[in-house]
Amino acid sequence: MAFKSEELAKAYWRDNISLVLKLLAVWFIVSYGFGIILVDWLNQFTFFGFKLGFWFAQQGSIITFVILIFVYVKRMAALDNKYEVHEE
């Protein structure tokens, strides 16, 4: 990646790390928070016939992770275009 200036490179990596941390926070909340910490409270609800806490622990965190991958790809493509470091 060739940046036009050092300031643009720093801004790019700041935005990149910010995005990664936000997505990791969402993943942590869904997988650890909903799947482990709040599982007993969520189990009072059902989702497709399963207790919601169990569903988050078994399926919800995986589905969320896959969705976050697509969000990351889309947001990084936009970030690369913004800083003009996209692939040609």
LINDA-V221202 format. One record per pair of residues at least 4 apart in sequence whose C-alpha atoms are under 7 Angstrom apart, sorted by the first residue. I is the first residue (numbers start at 1). J is the second residue. Records with the same first field share a line. If there is no record, write none. Layout:
I->J, J
This chain:
1->85
2->85
3->8, 9
4->8
5->9
6->10
7->11
8->12
9->13
10->14
11->15
12->16, 83
13->17
14->18
15->19
16->20
17->21
18->22
19->23
20->24
21->25
22->26
23->27, 68
24->28
25->29
26->30
27->31, 64, 65
28->32, 33
29->33, 34
30->34, 35, 61
31->35, 57, 61
32->36, 37
33->37, 38
34->38, 39, 53, 56
35->39, 53, 54, 56, 57
38->42
39->43, 53, 54
40->53
42->52, 53
43->51, 52, 53, 54
44->51
45->51, 52
46->50, 51, 52
47->51, 52
50->54, 55
51->55
52->56
53->57
54->58
55->59, 60
56->60, 61
57->61
59->63
60->64
61->65
62->66
63->67
64->68
65->69
66->70
67->71
68->72
69->73
70->74
71->75
72->76
73->77
74->78
75->79
76->80
77->81
78->82
79->83
80->84, 85, 86
81->85, 86
